[in-house]
Amino acid sequence: MKRFLYMFIIVQIIVEASGSQCFGQESFEIALGGSLEERPFSVVSLEDGSFTVVGTTKSSGAGNSDVILFNVDNQAEVQWSKTYGNSMRDPVRILTRCADNGYLITAWNTTTSIVDDWHLIRTDDKGNVLWDKYVGEDLDDEVEGTVRVGDEYYFSGSTHNYGIGRASVFFAKMDDQGNFLWFKTFSAINNDHGKGIIFTNNTLVLAGYSASFGNGTNDFILIKTDLDGNAIWSYHYPTAKMDYSFRLVETSDLGYLIVGFSNSFGAGDNDIYVLKTDRDGIVQWAKTYGGIADDRAYDIKKLSSGNLVISGATQSFGAGGIDVFVMEVDQAGNLIWAKVYGGEENDDRAYVDVYSDGSLVVAASTESYGNGGKDFFLIKTDQAGNSCCSNSVDDLQIRNVSVTEDTISFVVENGAVSPVRSMTIKDPELEQELLCTDELKIIGDTVFCGDASNVPYFVDPAVEGDYTWTIPEDATIVSGQGTPEIIVDFGNISGFITVSLNGGCSNGALDSLYVSLSGSMDIDLGPDTSFCYGHTVLLSPGGGYYAYYWQDGSTDSVYLAGLTGYYWVQVTDSAGCTAIDSVYIEAFLDFGFSIGPDTSVICDGDYLFLHGPEGYENYLWQDGSGYPDFVADTAGIYWLEITDENGCAARDSMLLIVNKIPDDFLGNDTVMCEDDYFPIHAPPYYDKYLWQDGSTGSVFIAWETGSYWVYVEDSIGCSGTDTLKLSLFEAPSLNQPDTVICPNSSILLSPGPGWDYYKWSTGSTDPAILVNKEGIYWVETGTPCGPFTDSVFIDFYTNPAFALGPDTNICENETIKLTPGPGFLSYLWNDGTTDSVLIAEAEGNYWLTVNDGRCLLGDTILVDKCSLLWIPNVFTPNGDGVNDTFYAVGKGVTEFNLVIFNRWGEVMKTLHSIEESWDGTYHGRQCSDGVYYYVATFRESDRNAVAVTKQINGAVTLIR
């Protein structure tokens, strides 16, 4: 017996998992910076959970203030940082993500203490500079907004160098290599500033503010242009005082929402000012949000829900001074939530971006935390703006304000200057302070399989504050109570250790960890042993363990051993501790024997006689029989186990294969095509073939129909015979002569199922079609012998003797006899009567169904209301003096014209007066019996003595 005690490896896995989870916070707040001043101006969220911030720094760089770009991962750690600038002031405005995941920084460069130029810096995804460009001349040129469209960029800003006013809206387009494609200046008489810019529906929309219109104060402006900078429309939105806009978004209804601040309305000083327009710039609503002090908005982003997130700063709410302010509103401006963040000092200028899951990242400046001056204040929140140190604003005052749009126009000019300058690039290091976190994580061992004294535990992240630790009742805190790190002596007690944090933003955060201590594990599989082959021994380390693992991978609590070898088991208790024991077992096999070759082959119907050795105590065959000999006649494994007088056993086995020649190895009887041949294949794995004609190959070519047979024999002499009958292929057909069917009936046509394809004259590819129209129908059928076509003519039965006659008229107090004539088996009229005659007394549609002994036939006649003009539908010009001419009869007819046609459209006669008639002749020759058609145009007085013109189309039957 060999025993071992192990610490289960899951301990390490638990520790590592616990350590990694401490950075998976849903929210955190950190301060970053140096000894002087840092301020952010834009933040971009990335797919991996990190975010990139652009701002200015006075703590690092080339001097004065420099542009700084840095990335923070989802564990609140800075991954890289860069500064760009020279000895002058380098303000920054916005950060844009490029198509290659790099960045375009929109900034300024100060040439003197008061003059700014545009400065555009293009980097890769780690902040390494690819190129930078400047725009400007002697006076101020300031860029404020950027939008990327594919691999091109559009900018909005302001200029004092160009235009007719003091400051003008400056507008430009640039490619991804830094080449400017055009510049536009929109100017009026005073100060006009471009701020945010967006791309929408192949147009650009610029937001800004202007003092050139209205009462001379700053008003929001909105300009829409095409992609070449040509203005489509422009508006200002006048108010009484000063309004400053910063950013805008397109809303889900394709309108625009502009944010900034205003002291024209609201609860006090400046309030956050939100203006909503439709796609044409027409105001839909405007609102202010704020309290009694100063409240401003600087940024806006759209959520996947269509709602908007607005960030800025407030002096009306929060912990004191200026605080970071973030709120969510719907597209009607209704407040969803509002949050403030910050300490007792000033925390200002918040910019926001949205992750794909709806959580937020906010970048602001702080004087409440950090290393001095202003530092970066970075906040990661959930979808509702909650961070580990956020506070809700419950008394935000929201006011609807009245604003209307007013059309404005600008003077448009082109051109700009791009000077060349140099800048210095550095890799600064930012000092970091974790201000708060949603979660604490205790890091340390959770399972002990032996000594559990002087065990260290610590909290990660180690946020400043007062920590309270609790441990199991009989355990002891050796040192560290009140700090983020302790040392514990557990003794022999399992249980929870818990830590809570008091003070600071993370006040109330806590975590617990269960620590398991395992007692002594003493397992025993017993002594090494031996026995004869065929015996077994049951191995068991004891019950009550959490898991078992034997040398062959089995996981039962016991193991049945019967072969020579080492056997071992590892057991695991509920704490994760393990112990191992092993044992050696030898199974004696003192003799051997053979019942024959390992494999034997016989033919079907033969047998093999198997002999066991003589003189043993017991014999056992695979079927349970106990004789020394065995007759094997079916395929399978045969074995014999013999036992001597000491109980030791030996076994031998063999495989018997029975070769059987199938009865139908040539396959089913089949057909062959006319004027073709058919190869008959016997299986290719036999040793001998003999066909009915004496040939000996595995394949026989049949050139005519008939019966064919072959004899086959395998390598051990097993043999068999099979016969195949070949018949001539019969082409498929519709099996249907030309057929006449009853009206409204149908007939099913099919050449039979199972062919390769079907192609009907109707376009159908089904095996059968249902025909209910007359005509010739054919089908092409795909067969093993090629395509075959058959056709049939389907006609519909008609009875010339059956007809109700042409449509007719009925006059007041008149009746008409309707009849198809005698001789039909049954009649059914539309009113349900079954006589051969129906008397019609009023106008209407009349129908009849008759049975002529073969089919059911139907006809319909329209009996129309008689007008003041009556035209007969039959006449008999046979010279008997009765009904010999065709003419019209009317009352009050003042004008009359009737043209008579034959069925080919030839004019037979024209009657120009109601007194004229037709005698049934054409050019002096009698016309044949039949139906003739007429068009009658006449003018008559209606029942109210009003003359009206009418036209009647009809037919008349000529019968001699």
C-alpha angles and dihedrals in degrees: 000000000000121000130194133177119209137182105235114245092230087083090071092045092053092049093049093047091049091050094051095048093060090075096046091087120159086214142008140163124219138173120217130184152086136265096289131038134321127175129178125218105177141013130197123197117218133210094248092060094260126113137210123221130197122197144121131284135194093180095069138022138052098320145293101025124336135192111260126196122185141161127223120195127219089267090063093251125134109242099185140342137194136187125206127190150079135247093294130074115288111191119186133209117179144002121219126193112228130217091258090051091256123119142249113209116205107205145141132245119208113221093182131007092278107022121088131192131192113266119189119187121190116198139171122248092281096050097259109150118248095175142326133209136196131208126191152071137219098318133049120303111175127181117207111166139036134186126184119217108184105304095340133084135211123201135197127194142113139280137197093188099066136038133041100276135069090264126008136196106263117206129180146167126215137176125230092266092060097258113144111225098188145339127215129191120201108193142167134170101295140020116327120176130190115212125159123022131190137181118230134164094343091310136095126231121199125195124197143123133266140193093191096089138045117015095341097264122115113281130182111260131194124195125186119197140168120251090273092058096255111147117245096179139335133197141180123206106216124211135166101260140012123326124179121192124196116168139009140192136198112247127219092262088057092253126121133250119200125193133197136105138282141189091199093088141004143072099307145335107341118354129191105269122206121184123189122197135173122247090279095053095257113146115251098171143336129203140178125214124195152083138253095300136045118315124174139178122212106166143028134189132182121236124217088253090061092251120126131236115209124190132191141111137292139198092180097070140026139050098319143299111022117342133192111261127199128171139172121219133175123239090272091057095253112151117246097176141331128205137184128204132189148065138269096294130059118305107176151163103036122195123187142201132183130231121218091257091055097255117133140228118203126193119196141144124260138198092173094072140021137049103316141302109021121339133185111273109202121187128187113194140175123250092283095051094257116150129169090269106028126126128205122239107222102169102050109151113226120190132184110225131196115241131157132193124246124195115242135181134210137202106247121213134170136222145054142186125248111201124195120239138158132238138192122238122204139173105230126190117227121208111230132210121187104217100184145340135199094227138042119204124201109217119203146086118312102186129051123186094179136359114019102179126119093015115170123221129177139180121243122227094032099214114182115262146088113300125204117199126195124189137179114299098254095038123097133222102224093191144334106060108160093024133088091255130056139169118221134197106204099181104193099322125113119204149105128313113198134187128194129187122222123192132021127054092307093058109152096022112139144167136193133204127192114221118200122203118195125209127220115308112207113175128171129190090186132248126320109272146177138212142162121286111271095040124102138201127208113231120202133169091195133270134274100063124131096231141004128204121185128196092262094049097259117141105203121124091240135039130206108218122194107150135070114269149077117304123195139170133196117206126197125201127211091270092058096252119137141205131188133205130175140192135193119227126188120197111198119223105182100171144027139198142175133231091192142291117343089246130028131178127207135170122256108276095026126101140208124224112220120200127202122204117269128243104041129130099235139013124200124183125194091261092052096256117140106209125116091236134050134190111221117196105148130067117264147082117306123194138175126201118196126192127203128214091273093057095252114136139203129194138198130182141187138191118236117202119195115203111213123184107216118240093229105034090141091059130231126331110271145175135257130211122253114267090009138103131235126215112217111206123204116194108282097222099077122102098220136033131183121180127196090262093050096257116141107204126112090241128056123194111218115201097181141026122274143088121311129187137186135193117215133189130188131215095279096044100264108149143186144169132219135181130211124195119209119201130184114265114251113216116235118250139176090247088215130117121213103291141200115211133185121265114272090020130114138205130210115232123194138152089209133275131281103048124135095253143340126220114184129191086243091060093252120137096194122118089245138022132202111228122204101156131071120252145086114303124192136177132199112210125199113222137167085261095052133267122327128191131204131172141192135192116230117196131179120237118246132182112211089200093063119084138117091212130238124323113279144183133249125205130208114292089007130123130200126206112224118195138146090208131259130294103070122123095228142003131205119182126195091258091055097254119136103203122119090240131052122193110217114206100170140032119273146098115300124191135187135193119198135182112222094183094268109046142005107253128192138195136174132208129191116220106196129193114272115246127206086271116067123193119183121232098215138032135175114215094187098126096250091122093245120106091338096149137045115232142142128250121207146157122229094001108158100171126029139176126166124180119196121205135185120228091272092057098255115145109243098179142346119213110203096182135039087237092061123090141187121241095198097259134119119204089343095309124111114251118231125254114274147086120313127188132222143189114206121194117185145153119227141161116256124220089279093055092251115140113234133174116233139177128208126192118196151131136250128199118224113210122174 
